[in-house]
Structure formats: C-alpha cells, structure tokens
C-alpha cells in the first residue's frame, strides 16, 4: 500500500475514536490560541513602541531675537536632512497663538447672574367686619432687573503681538539601520546645537533607550514562550496517540505478527497527528480573529485609542506550520514506542 493511501487511512480511522479525537483537537486549538494570543500581544506592543517612542525626537529652540528669514532658511535645510521622518515648526506668532488658545480653553466661563431685586408684594385680602367691604391689593409685576454681563474668561488678548516665545522646531528622525542609537543621537545633537542662532536643543534619549529595551525584551521573551507552547502541544498529541494505540493494541500486535512493516503502522498515526495540528491551529486563528475584533472595539475608544492589529500573514503561516510539524513529530515519536 502506498504512503498516500496509508495517510488517507489514518485520516479515515479518526472517525473510529471520535471522543478522544475531539478532546485532542480542542486541546490543541486552545494551546495554539494561547500561543497566538501571546504573539498578538507581543506584535501590538512592539508596533506601539515603534510608533510612539522608537524615533529620535529633537526640540530645537532659537533665540527670540533671531531673524525669521534666516530661521526659515534653516528650517528648509533641515527638511532635507537624511532620515527626517516628520518636522513641525512654530514661529513666535504661531507659538503665541497656540498658547493663548490653550489658556483660553482651559479657563471656564462664569454663567450670567441676575441682579437681586425686591420681591413683589403679595396681594392682601383685608377682612372687614362688614361683609360687603373688602380691600383688594394688587400685586406689583415682578421685574427681573438688569442682567449682569457674563464674566468673561481671563483675557489674554494683551499677549497678542508679543513675540516673547522663540522660534521652535520639532524633528523626528528614523535612526539608520546598523547605527547605535546613543552615539548617533549625540552626533545629531552636536550638529543641531551648532546651527546659528540656536540656544537650546533637547532630545528623548531616555524614551528611546526605554523603547530599545522593550523591543529587546519582547524578542527575548518570545522564543521561550513559543517553545513552551510547542512542548505542550507535543505532550498533548503524543499522549493522546499513545492512549489510542493502547486501545488498538490488539490490532497493532496482529499487524506486527503478520509481517506488517513499521511504517505501515506508523503512517496512519503520523497522518492523524498532522491533521490534528493543522485543523487545531487554523481553528485557533479563527478564534483569534474574533478576539482581535472584540479587543479593537473595546480599546479603540477615548482616551486609549489603541488599535489592536491582527497578526501579519507570515506569523499566521508560521504558527500553522509549527503546530502541524510539532503535532506530526509527536505522533511519529509516540508511534515508535
């Protein structure tokens, strides 16, 4: 019998023991889902770190008395520097307008208050001894009185036109591949600090070091975690197949007595493990897609705005391939004993 027919027979034999097969499939799916969830978390954390902190950011302050024509010419030159990912510039007038807008928005306006007035006299009903004589007092109409104008928020209009803030530029650089972050940032700092009219330069050295450390930690923690999940899959599939072989021990012994080759016995079991690993990993990715969609709807709201992205295609393929190989190898090893 050919190897293909032996594999097909192994897949068909899975119907003979549905309950153990189903339990094994669920267990493989759960373990693969745990591994995929770990990969999803690591992938999104790494993407978030790279997006927010893995760039070198420099804040450049010129002297407040600098000639804006010269400063704008320097801004144009800085935009052409290799590696610039983003650049934001602020003239003194623009910086002052942004400051005034922020201060005005942060100061709440007081509501209008009416001027207190005398209350209207109530109507007096005088009861005389004579039933025919009654005194009616007419009530004076209520006057709300003049309204005080709403107290305006703190007026920062006196700041308008005052160039008390210096020209500023915020530059974000993509660090070249193969360059150590700290030496490269030191050289770029010296270059920017040497520009004419520049008084001060700051940069995010601590944040970049934190981002680099996080990425290194993620990369180091990924492999032990994946190795642990692979070991769990191997133990589950191997032990399940061993239990199936014990249940079919009489059949295996008869095949051995009539001269069946070892591969004739092991090939169906190997096919069984491969199918379990493949189907379990695919189901795990389907469950992970639902989990990712739910997390995205929960976390992509104010003030978090965290966009949980699904695993890239190569990681999905690697997960399915690794789970299938581990399950097949575990089945092959279990069949040899």
N, C-alpha and C positions, 0 to 999 in steps of 0.2 A: 504494500500500500504506500502511495506517495506521501510526502510530507504534507502537502496541501490537504489531502484527504484526512490525514491524521489530525491536523489542526481543526478542520471542519467538524470532525467527530468530537473533538474536545469541546467545541462551542455548543454542539448539539447536546452533549452529555450534561451541560449545565442545567437543563430542564429536569434532570432526574433528581436533583437535590435543590429545589427552589429556595427553601428557607435558609440554609447556610449561605447560598449564593447571594440572596438578598441582603442578609446581615453583613456579609463581606463587602458588598457594593456600597451599602450605606456607610460602613466604617471608613472605607477608602475615600468616599466622597467627603465625609466630614474632615478627615485628616488633610485631604487635598484642599478643602475650603479653608482650613486654618492656615495652611501654608500660603494660599493665595491671598488671604486677608492680611497676613504679615507682609507679603510683597506689596500689596496695595498701600498699606500704611507707610512702609519704607519709601515707596515710589513717590507718594504725595508729599511726605515730609521733605524728601530730597528736592523735589520740584519747588516747594515753597521756600526752602532755604536758598536755593539757587536764584530764585526770582527776587527775593527781598534783600538778601544780605551777601550774596556771593559776588557782588560787583564792588569795585573800589570807587568810593564817592569822595569827591573833594569839594569843599566850600571855600571859595576864593573871595576875599574882601579887598577892594581897592580903597585908596584914600578918598575921603569925602570931597576933597578939593581937586580930584583928578579931572583932567579934560575928558569929557564924554566922547569926543571924536576919537581920541587915542584908545580909550577903553573899548569902544565898539569895534575898532580895528583889531584889537587883541582878541575880542570875542570871535570875530570871523576867523582868525588864525587858529584859535583853539578848536573850533568845529572841525577843522581839517586834520587834527592830530589823529594818528592811527590808534584805533581801539576805543574811540569815544562812542559810547552807546546812547547817551542822552545828555542834553545840555539845556539848562534853564538859566536865563539871565534876568536881572532885575535892575532897572535904572533907579536912581534915588526917588524920582517921582512915582514910579510904579511900586517901589517898595513902601513908600509912604501911603499910597492909596490902599494897598493891601493891609497895612497896619491899621489905618482908620476904619476900613470895612470890618476888620476883625474886632476892633474895640467897640464899634457901634453895635455889632451883632451880639456881643457878649453883655451889653448893658441893657436890661429890660426897661421898657417904658412904663411910667406910673399911670394908672387909669384916671380919668377926669372925675372931679369931686364937686358936687353942688354946694353952693354957699348956704349955710344953715339959716333958715327964716323962722319967723314966729308962726306957730301953729294957728290954724283957723279956729275962731271961736265957735264952740258948739251952740246949736240952737237951744235957746232957753224957753222952756214952757212954764209960764207962771200960772199957778192955780189960785184963783181968787175965791173968796167966799161966795161971790156971786157967780152962779153957773154960767151966766150969759157973758161975763167979762173974761177974756183970755188974752194973754200977752204973747205975741209971736215974735221971736227974734230970728232974724235972717242970718244965715251963716255967710261969712265973707268968703269969696272964692280963694282957693289955695293958690299961692304963687310960688312956683318952684324956685324963683330967684335966679340971679345970674349964675352961669356956669363958669367955673374957673377953667382956663385952658389946661389941657393935659400937660403935665410936666414932661418936657422932652428929655430924652436920654442925654447923657453927658455930651456936650457939643465939642467935637474935636475938629471943627472947621478951622480953628486957629492954626492947626498943623499944616493945612493945605498950602502948598507952595514952598514949604520949608524943606530944604534938602539937607536934613540932618542925618540921613542914612547914607551909607556908602554904596557905590555900585557893587553888585554881588553876582556871582555865577556859581551854579551847582553843576558839576560834571560827574558823570558816571562812566567808568571805564570797564571794559571787559579785559581782564588780565590775560596776556598772551599765553598760549599753551606752552608748557615747559618752563615757565618763569615762576620762581618762588614769590609768593605774594608780598612778603615784607620788604625784601630788597627792591623789588620793582616799585612799590609804593614810595619807598624812600627816595629813589631816583626821580620819580614823577613829582614828589613834594618839592625837592630841590629845584626842579625845572619851573614849576609854577610859582614858587616863592621868589624866584629871580626875575619875574616879569616886572617891567617898570610900573611903578605906582601901587604895587600890591603891598598891603600892610600885614595881612594875616592869611594863613591857609590852614584849614583843618581837614582831617580825613578820618574814615571809620576803620581804623586799624583793629580795634577790639572786636567790632562786629564781624569783620572779615575773618579774623582768627577763630571766632566762635563758629562761623559758618563752615570754615575748613575743618574744624574739629568735629562738627556734627556729621559732615559728609564722610569723614574717615571712620567715625564710629558706626555709621549706618552700614558702610561697606564691610567693616569687620564683623558686625553682628549678623549680617545676612547669611553668611555661609554656615556658621554653626547652627542657626535656626533651621535652615533648609536641610542640613544633614540630619538633624533630629527628626524632622517630619519624614524624611526618606526612610530612616530606621523604623519609625512607627509603621509606615506603610508596608515595609518588608516583613516585619514581625506579624502584622495582621494577616496579610495574604499568605505568608508561609505557614502560619499555624492553622489557618482555615483549610488550606490544601492538605496539610498533614491529617487533619480530622477527617477530611473526605477520603483520603487514602486508607485510613483505618476502617472507615465504613465500607470501603470496597476492597478490603484486604484479601478476601477470598478470591475475588475476581483477578486481582493483581498476581496472586500466587498461582492461579491456574494458568494465566498468560505466561508466567515465567516457566512453569513446568512444561508447557507445550513448545517451548523454544522461542518465545517472542523476544525480540531484541529490546534492549533497554530503551532505545529511542522510540520504539513503538508504544511503550508505556508512558514515557515522559512527555512526548509531544502533545498529547491532548491536555495534560496538566499545564504545560507551558502556555498553550493557547488560552486555557482558562484564566491564568494569571494576567496575560496580556490584555484580554478583553475586560477583565475587572479593572485594571489600572486605567485603560483608555476611557471606558464609559464613566468610571468614577471621577476622573479628572475633568472630563467635559461637563458632567453634571455640576461639579464644583464651580466651574467658570460661569455656568448659567446662574447658579445661586449667588455668586459674587457680583454678577451684573445687577441683579435685583438689589443686593445690599448697597452697591455703589450708588444706584439711582436714589435709594432712600436716604443715604447719608448726604448726597448732594442737595436734596430738597430740604434737609434739616439744617445743614451747616451753611448753605449759601444764602444766608439772611443777615440783616443788620444785627449786631455790629461785626459779625465774624467774616462774612463774605469769603468763606473757604470753598473753593471749587475742587471737589473730590473727583479726580480723573480716573478713568479705568486703566488697567494695565496695558502697556504697549503690546503690539502683536507678537514681538519676539519673546516677551516674557510669558505670554499665554502659551505659545508654542513650546517653549522650554519646559513649562510646568507640565503640560500634557505628555511631552516626550519623556521627561524624567520620571513621572509617575508610572507611565506604561513600562519603561525599562526596569524600574525597581520592582514592580509587581511581577513582571515576567521572570526576572532573575530570581526573585524569592520563590516563585513557583518551581523553577528549574532546580534550585538547590533543595527544596523540600521533596521533589520527586526523586532525587538521587539517593536520599536516605532510606 
